Amino acid sequence: MDFELTDIQQQIRDTARQFARTKLLPRYQSQEKERRFDRGLLREMGELGLLCTPIPEEFGGGGQSYLTHGLIVEEIAWGDHNMAYNTLNCTLISDILLRNARDEVIREWVPRICTGELICGLVLTEPDTGSDAARIKLRARRDGGDYVLSGEKTSISMGAQSDVHVVFARTNPDEPGAKGISAFLVPGKSKGLTATEFNDLGARSVGRGSLFFDDVRIPQRYLIGSEGKGFSQVMVGFDMNRVYIGLMCLAPAQASVEETWQYVQERKAFGSPIVKFEGVSFPLAEAETLLEAARQLCYKALWLRDQDKPHTAEAAMCKWWAPVVAFDVIKDCLLLHGHAGYSDDYPHQQRLRDVLGLQIGDGTAQIMKLIIAREKVGRIAVPY
């Protein structure tokens, strides 16, 4: 196996690293207080080609591999875990549209997503349907040449900020489970669409809340994929997204480790730098090991996707394990900073709160483990 990056990958990663450390990291903590993304920074990311690397150049993307985009996700999240949501969502939504939408819709929306002009979001979860997403109730009925959407979604990341959403709704109430579910593109300013925001523990610049659809009317051309098959067609992109979530969590943990190595060389106790004590250096050595192992798992999963090879199990492994590793590592770094680490003078406390949410979002650890078991032995391992 060749672990060496190509010259292009190295250049792209260096660009992302420079941007993250000079533009994003200095604003990481202050942007939390604003509870909004800085759209100027988002457009800069688009100009640098950091948002939709795997999307074909014809539509404004970079035409590079999924693995290359993973390197970008990692670097952006090193500087600002929350801004990395955009590197995930822009690629996911653009990929969904390219695979399933009409050509006119693709050309209307994808280039603007790739440039950072638009914030986009995925709208799936409902008040009574979290892990069991196929039980969604949001209704989409035909009315002439339009669809009319009615119902409620909740726990939607960036719901109040997004300019355009990919929304899952039930077009056939008589079909069970995933059958009868369709996907739609819904502009954020559609008449009848309103949003509320939650007061969350972390990821505050991302924002999470509910969306209410009060007879929201959209044209038929905004149907994504086939009617009644949107769930199965669109969910194909989730394997990729789960891997990116893994890298998105590992990066701020790596940042905390690097900062802590520096701190423990400077901080003295009993006349010596505290790095001399095994109780300090060993947890950091263990953190480096766990982060590297989880990172390589993520890289392997993206390599498999680039080769069009099955990677559902690997993606689920990345999704459940990397956020847990990241949380534990950041917690140890916070503790190694002593009482100062418990204050907001350091970013460890925000990183801890931010990565915790991704032990829930996009599938809990329990669901990911069910997916892994199903991939290994089939549906006999699934309890429903």
BAMARKE-149080 format. One line per 3 residues: number of its first residue (from 1); for each residue x, y, z of C-alpha. Coordinates in steps of 0.2 Angstrom, whole numbers. Layout:
N
NUM = X/Y/Z | ...
***
This chain:
384
1 = 0/0/0 | 6/17/-4 | 4/30/10
4 = 12/44/1 | 2/59/-5 | 3/65/-23
7 = 10/82/-27 | -8/89/-30 | -14/82/-14
10 = 0/89/-4 | -3/106/-12 | -22/106/-9
13 = -19/100/9 | -6/114/12 | -18/127/5
16 = -32/121/17 | -19/120/32 | -14/138/29
19 = -32/144/28 | -37/135/43 | -23/141/54
22 = -23/159/49 | -41/163/45 | -52/150/55
25 = -43/146/71 | -42/164/77 | -60/165/75
28 = -65/148/81 | -71/153/99 | -78/170/94
31 = -89/163/80 | -98/152/93 | -104/168/101
34 = -111/174/85 | -121/158/82 | -119/160/63
37 = -106/156/50 | -96/170/43 | -102/169/25
40 = -86/179/19 | -75/165/26 | -87/152/17
43 = -85/161/0 | -66/162/3 | -66/143/5
46 = -76/142/-11 | -63/153/-20 | -49/142/-14
49 = -58/126/-20 | -60/119/-2 | -79/115/-2
52 = -83/103/-16 | -67/94/-21 | -74/78/-28
55 = -87/87/-39 | -83/88/-57 | -75/104/-63
58 = -89/107/-75 | -100/111/-60 | -88/121/-50
61 = -79/107/-41 | -61/102/-40 | -63/85/-50
64 = -52/77/-36 | -54/61/-26 | -65/58/-11
67 = -49/55/-1 | -42/72/-6 | -57/80/0
70 = -55/71/16 | -38/79/18 | -47/96/17
73 = -60/91/29 | -47/87/42 | -37/103/39
76 = -52/114/40 | -59/105/56 | -41/108/64
79 = -44/126/63 | -63/127/66 | -73/111/69
82 = -89/119/65 | -84/127/48 | -80/109/42
85 = -99/106/42 | -99/116/26 | -85/105/18
88 = -96/90/22 | -113/97/17 | -108/106/1
91 = -100/90/-5 | -114/78/1 | -128/89/-6
94 = -119/92/-23 | -116/74/-24 | -134/69/-21
97 = -140/82/-34 | -127/76/-47 | -133/58/-45
100 = -152/60/-44 | -158/78/-50 | -163/84/-67
103 = -149/93/-77 | -158/110/-76 | -159/108/-57
106 = -140/103/-55 | -135/118/-66 | -146/130/-56
109 = -139/125/-39 | -123/115/-39 | -111/129/-45
112 = -117/141/-32 | -115/128/-18 | -97/125/-24
115 = -92/143/-24 | -98/145/-6 | -113/157/-11
118 = -125/145/-3 | -127/136/13 | -136/119/11
121 = -143/107/23 | -150/89/24 | -167/88/32
124 = -172/70/38 | -175/68/57 | -193/71/64
127 = -199/72/82 | -204/54/83 | -191/47/70
130 = -172/48/74 | -163/32/71 | -178/24/63
133 = -178/37/49 | -189/27/37 | -204/30/48
136 = -205/49/43 | -222/57/42 | -219/74/33
139 = -231/73/19 | -228/78/1 | -244/78/-10
142 = -246/82/-28 | -255/97/-33 | -255/100/-52
145 = -237/103/-57 | -231/105/-39 | -228/96/-23
148 = -235/103/-7 | -226/98/9 | -234/98/26
151 = -226/93/43 | -212/95/55 | -193/91/55
154 = -182/93/70 | -164/92/75 | -159/99/59
157 = -141/106/58 | -140/123/50 | -159/123/47
160 = -161/142/50 | -145/146/40 | -147/135/25
163 = -152/143/8 | -157/127/1 | -162/110/9
166 = -163/92/3 | -179/86/12 | -186/68/14
169 = -205/67/13 | -218/53/12 | -227/54/-5
172 = -236/37/-3 | -243/35/15 | -249/18/11
175 = -231/11/8 | -222/5/23 | -205/10/29
178 = -193/17/16 | -205/13/2 | -215/28/-2
181 = -202/41/3 | -196/54/-9 | -182/67/-8
184 = -185/86/-13 | -175/101/-15 | -183/115/-5
187 = -176/133/-6 | -174/140/12 | -185/155/8
190 = -200/145/2 | -217/152/7 | -224/142/22
193 = -207/136/28 | -202/143/46 | -187/138/57
196 = -184/138/76 | -167/136/84 | -161/126/100
199 = -150/132/113 | -137/118/111 | -122/113/122
202 = -110/114/107 | -109/117/88 | -118/134/91
205 = -111/142/75 | -119/128/66 | -136/129/74
208 = -149/116/76 | -167/117/77 | -184/113/69
211 = -192/116/52 | -210/118/50 | -218/115/33
214 = -235/124/31 | -241/119/14 | -224/123/6
217 = -226/122/-13 | -211/117/-24 | -211/113/-43
220 = -211/95/-48 | -194/97/-56 | -187/99/-38
223 = -191/80/-35 | -174/72/-32 | -173/54/-40
226 = -189/44/-42 | -205/46/-33 | -206/34/-19
229 = -187/29/-20 | -179/44/-14 | -173/37/3
232 = -164/22/-5 | -157/32/-19 | -151/47/-9
235 = -144/37/6 | -130/30/-4 | -120/46/-1
238 = -121/44/18 | -106/32/19 | -95/45/12
241 = -102/58/24 | -99/47/39 | -81/45/35
244 = -79/64/34 | -88/66/51 | -74/54/58
247 = -60/65/51 | -70/81/56 | -69/75/74
250 = -51/68/74 | -44/85/68 | -49/96/83
253 = -43/82/94 | -26/82/85 | -25/101/87
256 = -28/99/106 | -14/86/107 | -2/97/98
259 = -6/111/109 | -4/101/125 | 13/94/119
262 = 19/112/119 | 11/116/135 | 18/101/145
265 = 36/106/139 | 34/124/146 | 24/120/162
268 = 35/115/177 | 31/106/193 | 44/100/206
271 = 57/109/197 | 55/100/180 | 44/101/164
274 = 29/91/168 | 32/81/151 | 45/71/161
277 = 32/63/171 | 24/47/163 | 7/52/170
280 = 8/66/158 | 17/60/143 | 9/43/142
283 = -9/49/139 | -2/60/125 | 7/45/118
286 = -9/35/119 | -19/49/111 | -7/50/96
289 = -8/31/93 | -27/31/94 | -29/46/83
292 = -17/39/70 | -27/22/70 | -43/31/68
295 = -37/42/54 | -30/28/44 | -47/19/45
298 = -55/35/38 | -42/36/24 | -45/18/20
301 = -64/20/19 | -62/35/7 | -49/25/-4
304 = -62/11/-5 | -75/24/-11 | -63/31/-24
307 = -60/13/-31 | -79/10/-31 | -77/-4/-18
310 = -89/-8/-4 | -86/3/11 | -102/3/21
313 = -95/-6/36 | -79/4/36 | -89/20/35
316 = -99/15/50 | -83/11/60 | -77/28/57
319 = -93/36/62 | -95/28/79 | -77/26/84
322 = -68/42/79 | -80/54/88 | -78/44/104
325 = -59/44/102 | -59/63/99 | -70/66/114
328 = -59/56/126 | -43/64/119 | -49/81/120
331 = -55/78/138 | -37/72/143 | -29/87/135
334 = -41/98/145 | -36/89/161 | -18/90/157
337 = -19/109/157 | -25/109/175 | -37/122/181
340 = -33/133/167 | -39/120/154 | -57/121/162
343 = -58/139/158 | -63/146/141 | -45/154/139
346 = -41/138/130 | -52/130/116 | -52/113/123
349 = -69/115/132 | -77/121/115 | -69/107/105
352 = -76/95/119 | -93/101/117 | -93/102/98
355 = -87/84/95 | -99/77/107 | -114/81/96
358 = -107/70/82 | -109/54/93 | -127/57/90
361 = -129/66/73 | -129/56/57 | -132/39/66
364 = -128/34/84 | -114/22/89 | -128/9/92
367 = -135/11/74 | -117/11/67 | -113/-6/76
370 = -129/-13/69 | -124/-8/51 | -107/-16/54
373 = -115/-32/60 | -127/-32/45 | -113/-30/33
376 = -103/-45/41 | -117/-58/43 | -133/-51/34
379 = -150/-45/41 | -150/-59/53 | -140/-47/64
382 = -153/-34/63 | -167/-34/77 | -181/-26/67
***
